[in-house]
Amino acid sequence: MGALRSSDFWAERVANLAHAALIAELETWPKPGLVSPIDSGSHQDMDAGTLRRSAAAIRPYFADLVAAGECGTGMAELRAIGLRAEAAMLAATGGVNAHRGAIFSLGLICAGAGASGAAPAAAEERAEAVGRLWGGAIAQAPTSADSHGGRAARRYGVGGASAEAAAGFPTVRAVGLPALRLGRVWVPDDPEAARVQCFFALLAVVDDTNLLHRGGPDGLDRAQAAAAGFLEAGGIAAPDWRDRAVAIHRSFVAARLSPGGCADLLATTLFLEALSESA
């Protein structure tokens, strides 16, 4: 076996960080309506083990996307790699869509990391690079007709994950990253708390297509109002924050609400921040 090139090391490093971001998102709790090691939230078809198997199955394809980005590969080949990652995910989960949205968002960031290389770059710069490199191609692609999120985006006229990526992840830059960093300042000895703060900040503003699919506009409004109330009461700076977050989680489960889009954006935020810290 030949020696690895420096670019190979970078591809493996980026893939490992993407995988770690997926695991950190999974292990964040309370995360209303979503799967964690504590429970399966509003989901009956998956648990923490399902998501761990999925994350492990798709990790190699993140490295492939870094290599593709380094070679200047176009969107058609990036999509082909993403479809292979989806097939591996479905094989690992018995047909459950555990990470399709994350493959899309984190995969594009991986390709961008390949295009720009290992030189230090701020998280915001890496997010913007996706829009600069592939925003036009992403925007021109038709909205998926075979996913819940894609159908909800078309029905309710919201942009969804594609619009977010095409614009260089503006919500992650304006909301996710500042909330994560603020949470780290507020509770420096509890990284999970910072992730919860980030998640609720995203939930308060994102037109999550998974929420629209499950609860329609009323469900989305209810979820955003609950998140805004959590933040207005002090977020993780309030002494009873965890109890309040658990109560919101239970209310989401009772209503079968699941903000899967926000989960993907949390993982995206964590991945971008980790990339900026690793260079």
C-alpha positions as MATLAB code, in Angstrom:
seq = 'MGALRSSDFWAERVANLAHAALIAELETWPKPGLVSPIDSGSHQDMDAGTLRRSAAAIRPYFADLVAAGECGTGMAELRAIGLRAEAAMLAATGGVNAHRGAIFSLGLICAGAGASGAAPAAAEERAEAVGRLWGGAIAQAPTSADSHGGRAARRYGVGGASAEAAAGFPTVRAVGLPALRLGRVWVPDDPEAARVQCFFALLAVVDDTNLLHRGGPDGLDRAQAAAAGFLEAGGIAAPDWRDRAVAIHRSFVAARLSPGGCADLLATTLFLEALSESA';
ca = [
       0.000    0.000    0.000;
       1.446    3.375   -0.989;
       2.008    6.292    1.338;
      -0.867    8.674    1.818;
      -0.548   12.110    0.247;
      -1.132   15.224    2.327;
      -4.409   15.736    0.485;
      -5.478   12.224    1.540;
      -4.807   13.092    5.150;
      -6.928   16.243    4.748;
      -9.781   14.283    3.189;
      -9.753   11.782    6.063;
      -9.524   14.592    8.613;
     -12.525   16.387    7.122;
     -14.529   13.157    6.907;
     -13.773   12.399   10.552;
     -14.925   15.874   11.574;
     -18.144   15.465    9.582;
     -18.792   12.128   11.278;
     -18.032   13.640   14.688;
     -20.513   16.454   14.016;
     -23.248   13.910   13.263;
     -22.502   12.058   16.499;
     -22.433   15.315   18.507;
     -25.821   16.259   17.044;
     -27.209   12.840   17.955;
     -25.890   13.050   21.508;
     -27.341   16.512   22.132;
     -30.285   16.399   24.540;
     -32.890   17.775   25.135;
     -33.465   18.323   21.430;
     -37.249   18.545   21.022;
     -38.822   15.761   18.990;
     -35.539   14.277   17.817;
     -33.617   11.068   18.387;
     -30.972   11.007   21.115;
     -29.402    8.323   23.327;
     -32.170    9.126   25.840;
     -35.121    8.288   23.574;
     -36.316    8.238   19.983;
     -38.303   11.460   20.201;
     -41.144   11.576   17.693;
     -39.669    8.731   15.627;
     -40.825    5.137   15.688;
     -38.586    3.924   12.873;
     -35.170    4.799   14.294;
     -33.148    5.134   17.475;
     -29.648    6.215   18.444;
     -28.186    2.970   17.137;
     -29.775    3.580   13.746;
     -28.152    6.998   13.504;
     -24.774    5.680   14.622;
     -24.836    2.986   11.933;
     -25.861    5.550    9.348;
     -23.111    7.990   10.320;
     -20.473    5.252   10.124;
     -21.740    4.087    6.724;
     -21.590    7.514    5.098;
     -18.259    8.670    6.591;
     -16.128    7.305    3.692;
     -18.206    9.232    1.163;
     -17.407   12.484    2.929;
     -13.740   11.783    2.154;
     -14.680   11.061   -1.467;
     -16.430   14.437   -1.635;
     -13.330   16.217   -0.316;
     -11.277   14.551   -3.044;
     -13.883   15.460   -5.657;
     -13.833   19.078   -4.552;
     -10.059   19.145   -4.768;
     -10.297   17.966   -8.390;
     -12.815   20.668   -9.282;
     -15.568   18.149   -9.909;
     -18.921   19.520  -11.052;
     -22.269   19.165   -9.342;
     -23.272   16.089  -11.351;
     -20.442   14.011   -9.885;
     -20.989   15.437   -6.407;
     -24.614   14.310   -6.652;
     -23.499   10.865   -7.788;
     -21.276   10.512   -4.716;
     -24.135   11.726   -2.547;
     -26.445    9.088   -4.029;
     -23.873    6.394   -3.259;
     -23.740    7.682    0.308;
     -27.540    7.495    0.506;
     -27.461    3.906   -0.709;
     -24.913    3.021    1.973;
     -27.064    4.761    4.579;
     -30.180    2.848    3.562;
     -28.284   -0.438    3.571;
     -26.974    0.258    7.079;
     -30.366    1.307    8.475;
     -32.654   -1.195    6.784;
     -34.169    1.438    4.541;
     -34.544    4.255    7.066;
     -33.670    7.801    5.949;
     -31.462    8.787    8.843;
     -29.137   11.379    7.269;
     -30.223   12.327    3.729;
     -30.270   16.035    4.579;
     -26.920   15.816    6.342;
     -25.349   14.037    3.370;
     -26.423   16.999    1.242;
     -25.320   19.833    3.529;
     -22.217   18.336    5.115;
     -21.264   16.751    1.811;
     -21.191   20.116    0.047;
     -19.046   21.562    2.819;
     -16.691   18.590    2.429;
     -16.413   19.309   -1.293;
     -15.764   22.952   -0.490;
     -13.036   21.965    1.961;
     -11.439   19.966   -0.822;
     -11.646   22.885   -3.235;
     -10.089   25.348   -0.776;
      -7.640   22.963    0.867;
      -6.329   22.775    4.399;
      -5.334   26.431    4.740;
      -6.958   28.104    7.766;
     -10.384   29.549    7.041;
     -13.188   30.867    9.209;
     -16.349   28.823    9.509;
     -18.293   31.589    7.765;
     -15.862   31.566    4.830;
     -16.257   27.818    4.321;
     -20.043   28.183    4.415;
     -20.027   30.999    1.875;
     -17.736   28.990   -0.414;
     -20.509   26.457   -1.032;
     -22.766   29.158   -2.415;
     -19.973   30.697   -4.452;
     -18.884   27.396   -6.002;
     -22.203   25.613   -6.545;
     -25.009   27.995   -5.602;
     -26.230   28.382   -9.174;
     -26.297   24.642   -9.834;
     -28.073   23.962   -6.544;
     -30.681   26.648   -7.195;
     -31.392   25.333  -10.699;
     -31.976   21.751   -9.574;
     -35.640   20.791   -9.124;
     -36.904   20.287   -5.580;
     -36.963   16.625   -4.635;
     -40.325   14.995   -5.219;
     -39.485   11.785   -3.332;
     -38.652   13.206    0.107;
     -40.961   14.549    2.791;
     -38.918   17.745    3.065;
     -38.907   18.318   -0.683;
     -42.636   17.860   -0.991;
     -43.269   20.170    1.968;
     -41.000   22.837    0.457;
     -42.988   22.748   -2.772;
     -46.380   22.696   -1.065;
     -45.708   25.572    1.322;
     -43.371   27.639   -0.828;
     -40.318   27.594    1.429;
     -36.726   27.207    0.338;
     -35.652   24.311    2.504;
     -32.170   22.822    2.596;
     -31.419   23.555   -1.059;
     -32.019   27.282   -0.731;
     -29.932   27.403    2.445;
     -26.979   25.682    0.775;
     -27.278   27.672   -2.459;
     -26.948   30.911   -0.481;
     -23.920   29.712    1.469;
     -25.806   28.706    4.637;
     -26.877   32.203    5.741;
     -28.882   30.917    8.721;
     -25.900   28.980   10.012;
     -23.716   32.058    9.629;
     -26.183   34.528   11.153;
     -27.811   32.348   13.812;
     -26.207   28.944   14.345;
     -22.568   29.897   14.758;
     -23.202   32.972   16.987;
     -25.536   30.927   19.225;
     -23.033   28.088   19.547;
     -20.242   30.489   20.451;
     -22.428   32.394   22.920;
     -23.448   29.131   24.553;
     -19.804   28.212   25.023;
     -19.214   31.510   26.788;
     -22.273   31.175   29.012;
     -21.586   27.569   30.047;
     -17.925   26.913   29.248;
     -17.769   23.561   31.035;
     -20.782   22.004   29.258;
     -20.415   21.654   25.467;
     -23.791   19.926   25.254;
     -25.485   23.029   26.668;
     -23.937   25.159   23.921;
     -25.293   22.752   21.326;
     -28.768   22.992   22.886;
     -28.581   26.802   22.723;
     -27.587   26.584   19.069;
     -30.404   24.175   18.284;
     -33.103   26.321   19.895;
     -31.788   29.440   18.149;
     -32.103   27.667   14.797;
     -35.506   26.215   15.654;
     -36.878   29.677   16.435;
     -36.233   30.996   12.907;
     -35.971   28.118   10.418;
     -38.946   27.177    8.227;
     -38.202   23.523    8.874;
     -39.736   21.404    6.119;
     -39.883   18.352    8.375;
     -42.063   20.299   10.798;
     -44.222   21.445    7.895;
     -44.538   17.857    6.693;
     -45.652   16.570   10.077;
     -47.616   19.502   11.453;
     -48.298   21.933    8.636;
     -48.003   25.697    9.218;
     -49.638   25.396   12.646;
     -47.052   22.850   13.730;
     -44.215   25.040   12.476;
     -45.626   28.101   14.259;
     -46.032   26.138   17.474;
     -42.476   24.848   17.333;
     -40.956   28.237   16.552;
     -42.942   29.884   19.346;
     -41.762   27.263   21.846;
     -38.151   27.823   20.831;
     -38.504   31.599   20.984;
     -40.015   31.320   24.456;
     -37.101   29.176   25.607;
     -34.627   31.763   24.349;
     -36.558   34.736   25.758;
     -36.530   33.087   29.189;
     -32.733   33.076   29.099;
     -31.909   29.955   27.133;
     -29.191   27.886   28.760;
     -28.277   30.838   30.987;
     -31.472   30.237   32.996;
     -31.031   27.897   35.977;
     -33.958   25.681   34.998;
     -33.120   25.520   31.300;
     -32.864   21.763   31.078;
     -36.270   21.175   32.691;
     -37.876   23.652   30.306;
     -36.177   22.056   27.302;
     -37.367   18.605   28.406;
     -40.928   19.905   28.720;
     -40.768   21.249   25.169;
     -39.354   17.942   23.986;
     -42.259   16.047   25.522;
     -44.779   18.394   23.942;
     -43.189   17.829   20.530;
     -43.310   14.058   20.991;
     -46.990   14.239   21.972;
     -47.698   16.191   18.770;
     -45.332   14.034   16.655;
     -43.318   17.102   15.665;
     -39.746   16.519   14.496;
     -37.509   19.406   13.390;
     -35.147   17.289   11.340;
     -34.042   20.235    9.232;
     -32.809   22.015   12.339;
     -30.957   18.869   13.388;
     -29.116   18.951   10.051;
     -28.312   22.639   10.529;
     -26.993   21.951   14.029;
     -24.674   19.292   12.594;
     -23.690   21.719    9.828;
     -22.880   24.405   12.388;
     -20.803   22.012   14.482;
     -18.944   20.775   11.424;
     -18.094   24.244   10.164;
     -16.854   25.342   13.569;
     -14.752   22.192   13.942;
     -13.220   22.764   10.502;
     -12.235   26.312   11.431;
     -10.657   25.102   14.669;
      -8.748   22.229   13.055;
      -6.824   24.152   10.431;
];
